[in-house]
Amino acid sequence: MPKKSRERYPQNWSDIALVVKQEVNWRCSKCGLQCIRPGDNTSSLTRSQRMALTLTVHHSNFVPEDNRRDNLCALCTACHLSFHTRRKGNVSPGQLSLF
């Protein structure tokens, strides 16, 4: 039986992802969108706006076990979703969403 998606990530994934996001100053590496940083006041944003401004970390080769820095890139939710809709990746349909 294949591993569940979450089980494919290392226990320190949050730390790895945080470093990648900090290195790009919380900007999407594809479109340049300035995303929400920890501590930003988001009270005036809707849930959809917060989701759209969330920075994620993408595995370029779609293999979540491969956490070499050159395989990781920071993407806003929309850009991350576009990578996964063009190619079946390590997430199931509907796992990434703007809403």
Buried (B, 14 or more C-beta within 10 A) or exposed (E): EEEEEEEBBEEEBEEBBEEBBEEBEBBBBBEEBEBBEEEEEEEEBEEEEBBBBBBBBBBEEBEBEEBEEEBBBBBBBBBBBBBBEEEEBBBEEEEBEEE
